[in-house]
Amino acid sequence: MTRILLLSDTHGYLDETILKYASQADEIWHAGDIGSLEVTDQLSASKPLRAVYGNIDNHAIRKEFPEHQRFYCEGMEIWITHIGGYPGRYDRKVQEAIRNNPPNVFICGHSHILKVMHDKKLNVLHMNPGACGKNGFHQVRTMLRFAISGEKISNLEVIELGKR
């Protein structure tokens, strides 16, 4: 079993509450708009980190992290990107690839809207953790945590971090 903390859209903001949850995970996944390498340095100091860059990230972050990460965790294929859209409305940059080779789990950020939904047509679990930073139009800062064991996700939990 692998315990995951999934966050996005920190926009350079990290606090002790986020770090507390990070310390409880086996891996941390960041779905872009990191904002500062200090964020990823602090997160990766405690646990293994997988991250992608987002549209606000500068050249230093883009040099450190890719636009897409596609990998296996336990028995599940995971795809993380920042701008991905939603089932039925995937971003044009990922539409063909997700239709032709769908992962088990598709993760994106960007919208600042927490959403977990199943794409029944492609049999893909879509996850967007919302935004845990303080910049943006979201009202409540959010993250997700869950466990992966074999080909099953369990203990999915929305973490609310308070108002931005």
Secondary structure, DSSP 8 states (H G I E B T S, - for coil): -EEEEEE---TT---HHHHHHHHH-SEEEE-S----HHHHHHHHHHS-EEE---TT--HHHHHHS-SEEEEEETTEEEEEESS-EETTEE-TTTHHHHHHS--SEEE--SS--EEEEEETTTTEEEEEE---SS-SS-SEEEEEEEEEETTEEEEEEEEEEEE-
